[in-house]
């Protein structure tokens, strides 16, 4: 790692990184920025590497969260550099997976939510094992969705076999795709009733679009953080 020591005060680093003075001291305490040197009178003396470290952390925290961001920036101050690169690769890979799953969910939600369900017959219902096999999930997953009130099939009594009607199957497919896209159970409790309503498709589409914009924002933040880190590394 290169060492560049343009004298900066704590307030200079705080202002340049968009943090408070106390936050800069906390980042130094946590090893996110290297230890400052001290003047003869005991004041902290920072350099450009401290400012870039703080800026990198701010961007990375927006991209991957504060805990992982600290681990990434700490790796910048240690060797080998491959440890840092591996952490950044993993962060990019997770964003790629989120983006791929979101695209699948958008396609699936658009198709599933508009499927007509007419001329329903008793033979169209599926057992819990049949539906689990069709979705590629465990039977226990469907039981969990039922317990959470997401997909509740008909059953004869409390111990009777579950029978998933075509509307239940459609809901289960939606839940499955939205779970892959990163939706949590509380979010799904809000989305599914709206989807079943007249305005459901438009609201779901808007929600998925917002999730895509969030992924884009985090990807940009990851690029900003990586750019700040690159300036701290020596030549390859």
C-alpha positions as CSV (number, residue, x, y, z in Angstrom):
1,X,0.0,0.0,0.0
2,X,1.3,3.4,-0.9
3,X,1.9,6.0,1.8
4,X,0.8,9.6,1.1
5,X,1.1,12.0,4.0
6,X,-0.4,15.4,3.2
7,X,-1.1,16.8,6.7
8,X,-4.8,16.7,7.5
9,X,-6.6,17.3,10.7
10,X,-9.4,15.1,12.0
11,X,-11.9,17.7,10.9
12,X,-10.4,17.8,7.4
13,X,-10.9,14.0,7.0
14,X,-14.4,14.2,8.5
15,X,-15.5,17.0,6.2
16,X,-13.9,15.3,3.1
17,X,-15.6,12.0,3.9
18,X,-19.0,13.4,5.0
19,X,-18.6,12.1,8.6
20,X,-18.4,13.7,12.0
21,X,-15.1,14.0,13.8
22,X,-16.2,11.3,16.3
23,X,-17.1,9.0,13.4
24,X,-13.6,9.4,12.0
25,X,-12.1,8.5,15.4
26,X,-14.4,5.5,15.6
27,X,-13.3,4.3,12.1
28,X,-9.6,4.6,13.3
29,X,-10.4,2.7,16.4
30,X,-12.1,-0.1,14.3
31,X,-9.1,-0.3,12.0
32,X,-11.0,1.0,9.0
33,X,-8.5,3.8,8.6
34,X,-4.9,3.3,9.5
35,X,-3.7,4.7,12.9
36,X,-2.9,8.4,12.7
37,X,0.5,9.7,13.6
38,X,0.7,12.3,16.4
39,X,2.2,15.8,16.5
40,X,4.5,16.8,19.3
41,X,1.5,18.2,21.1
42,X,-0.5,15.0,20.7
43,X,-2.9,16.0,17.9
44,X,-3.7,13.4,15.3
45,X,-2.1,13.9,11.9
46,X,-3.8,12.2,8.9
47,X,-2.9,11.9,5.3
48,X,-4.7,11.3,2.0
49,X,-4.7,7.5,2.6
50,X,-6.9,8.1,5.7
51,X,-9.3,10.3,3.7
52,X,-9.5,7.7,0.9
53,X,-10.1,4.9,3.4
54,X,-13.0,6.8,5.0
55,X,-14.5,7.6,1.6
56,X,-14.2,4.0,0.5
57,X,-15.9,2.8,3.7
58,X,-18.8,5.3,3.2
59,X,-19.4,4.0,-0.3
60,X,-19.0,0.4,0.5
61,X,-21.3,0.7,3.6
62,X,-24.1,1.8,1.2
63,X,-23.3,-1.1,-1.1
64,X,-22.8,-4.1,1.2
65,X,-23.6,-2.8,4.7
66,X,-21.3,-1.5,7.5
67,X,-20.0,-4.9,8.8
68,X,-18.8,-6.2,5.4
69,X,-17.6,-2.7,4.4
70,X,-15.3,-2.6,7.4
71,X,-13.9,-6.1,6.5
72,X,-13.2,-4.9,3.0
73,X,-11.4,-1.7,3.9
74,X,-9.4,-3.4,6.6
75,X,-8.2,-5.9,4.0
76,X,-6.9,-3.0,2.0
77,X,-4.4,-2.2,4.7
78,X,-3.1,-5.7,4.9
79,X,-1.4,-8.2,2.6
80,X,-1.9,-10.0,0.4
81,X,-4.0,-7.8,-1.9
82,X,-5.7,-10.9,-3.2
83,X,-7.7,-11.0,0.1
84,X,-9.2,-7.6,-0.8
85,X,-9.9,-8.6,-4.4
86,X,-11.6,-11.8,-3.3
87,X,-14.0,-9.8,-1.0
88,X,-14.8,-7.4,-3.8
89,X,-15.4,-10.2,-6.2
90,X,-17.8,-11.8,-3.7
91,X,-19.7,-8.6,-3.3
92,X,-20.1,-8.2,-7.1
93,X,-21.2,-11.8,-7.4
94,X,-23.9,-11.4,-4.9
95,X,-25.2,-8.3,-6.7
96,X,-25.2,-10.2,-9.9
97,X,-27.2,-13.0,-8.3
98,X,-29.7,-10.5,-6.9
99,X,-30.1,-8.9,-10.4
100,X,-30.5,-12.3,-12.1
101,X,-33.1,-13.5,-9.6
102,X,-35.0,-10.2,-9.8
103,X,-35.2,-10.5,-13.6
104,X,-36.6,-14.0,-13.2
105,X,-39.1,-12.8,-10.6
106,X,-40.2,-9.9,-12.9
107,X,-40.8,-12.3,-15.8
108,X,-42.5,-14.9,-13.6
109,X,-44.7,-12.4,-11.8
110,X,-45.8,-10.8,-15.1
111,X,-46.8,-14.2,-16.5
112,X,-48.2,-15.9,-13.4
113,X,-50.3,-13.0,-12.2
114,X,-52.1,-12.8,-15.6
115,X,-52.8,-16.4,-16.0
116,X,-56.6,-17.1,-16.3
117,X,-58.0,-19.6,-13.9
118,X,-61.3,-20.8,-15.3
119,X,-63.2,-24.0,-15.4
120,X,-61.5,-25.2,-12.2
121,X,-62.0,-28.9,-11.5
122,X,-61.3,-30.9,-8.3
123,X,-58.8,-32.9,-10.2
124,X,-56.7,-29.7,-10.8
125,X,-55.8,-29.5,-7.2
126,X,-52.3,-30.6,-6.1
127,X,-51.1,-32.3,-2.9
128,X,-48.4,-30.7,-0.9
129,X,-45.8,-33.2,-2.2
130,X,-46.8,-32.6,-5.8
131,X,-46.6,-28.8,-5.4
132,X,-43.2,-29.0,-3.6
133,X,-41.9,-31.2,-6.4
134,X,-43.2,-28.8,-9.1
135,X,-41.6,-25.8,-7.4
136,X,-38.4,-27.5,-6.4
137,X,-38.8,-26.7,-2.7
138,X,-39.1,-28.8,0.4
139,X,-42.5,-29.8,1.8
140,X,-41.4,-28.0,5.0
141,X,-41.1,-24.8,3.0
142,X,-44.8,-25.0,2.0
143,X,-45.8,-25.6,5.6
144,X,-43.8,-22.6,6.6
145,X,-45.6,-20.4,4.0
146,X,-48.9,-21.7,5.3
147,X,-48.0,-20.9,8.9
148,X,-47.1,-17.4,7.8
149,X,-50.4,-17.0,6.0
150,X,-48.9,-16.7,2.5
151,X,-50.3,-19.8,0.8
152,X,-53.1,-21.5,2.8
153,X,-54.6,-24.6,1.1
154,X,-57.9,-26.3,1.8
155,X,-57.9,-29.3,4.0
156,X,-60.5,-31.6,5.5
157,X,-60.1,-30.8,9.2
158,X,-56.9,-30.0,11.1
159,X,-55.3,-33.4,10.1
160,X,-56.7,-33.8,6.6
161,X,-54.4,-33.8,3.6
162,X,-53.7,-30.4,2.1
163,X,-55.2,-29.7,-1.4
164,X,-53.8,-26.7,-3.3
165,X,-56.3,-25.3,-5.7
166,X,-55.1,-23.6,-8.9
167,X,-55.2,-20.2,-7.2
168,X,-53.1,-21.6,-4.4
169,X,-50.6,-23.0,-6.9
170,X,-50.4,-19.6,-8.6
171,X,-49.8,-17.9,-5.3
172,X,-47.1,-20.4,-4.3
173,X,-45.3,-19.8,-7.6
174,X,-45.4,-16.1,-7.0
175,X,-44.1,-16.5,-3.4
176,X,-41.3,-18.8,-4.7
177,X,-40.1,-16.4,-7.3
178,X,-40.3,-13.4,-5.0
179,X,-38.4,-15.2,-2.3
180,X,-35.7,-15.8,-4.9
181,X,-35.7,-12.1,-5.7
182,X,-35.0,-11.3,-2.0
183,X,-38.4,-10.6,-0.6
184,X,-38.8,-11.4,3.1
185,X,-41.9,-12.9,4.6
186,X,-43.2,-9.6,6.1
187,X,-42.9,-8.0,2.6
188,X,-44.7,-10.8,1.0
189,X,-47.6,-10.5,3.5
190,X,-48.1,-7.0,2.1
191,X,-47.5,-7.8,-1.6
192,X,-49.7,-10.8,-2.0
193,X,-53.1,-9.3,-0.9
194,X,-52.4,-6.3,-3.2
195,X,-51.5,-8.6,-6.1
196,X,-54.9,-10.4,-5.7
197,X,-56.6,-7.0,-5.8
198,X,-57.4,-5.1,-9.0
199,X,-54.3,-2.9,-8.7
200,X,-52.1,-5.8,-7.7
201,X,-50.1,-6.2,-10.9
202,X,-49.2,-2.6,-11.2
203,X,-48.1,-2.3,-7.6
204,X,-46.1,-5.5,-7.8
205,X,-44.4,-4.2,-10.9
206,X,-43.5,-0.9,-9.2
207,X,-42.2,-2.8,-6.2
208,X,-39.9,-5.0,-8.4
209,X,-38.8,-1.9,-10.3
210,X,-37.8,-0.2,-7.0
211,X,-35.9,-3.3,-6.0
212,X,-34.0,-3.1,-9.3
213,X,-33.2,0.6,-8.7
214,X,-31.8,-0.3,-5.2
215,X,-29.5,-2.9,-6.8
216,X,-28.3,-0.3,-9.3
217,X,-27.6,2.2,-6.5
218,X,-25.6,-0.4,-4.5
219,X,-23.7,-1.5,-7.6
220,X,-22.7,2.2,-8.2
221,X,-21.7,2.5,-4.6
222,X,-19.6,-0.6,-4.9
223,X,-17.8,0.9,-7.9
224,X,-17.2,4.1,-6.0
225,X,-15.8,2.2,-3.0
226,X,-13.5,0.1,-5.2
227,X,-12.2,3.1,-7.0
228,X,-11.2,4.7,-3.7
229,X,-9.6,1.5,-2.6
230,X,-7.6,1.2,-5.8
231,X,-5.8,4.5,-5.1
232,X,-4.6,3.0,-1.8
233,X,-2.9,0.0,-3.4
234,X,0.5,0.0,-4.8
235,X,1.3,-1.1,-8.4
236,X,0.3,-4.6,-9.3
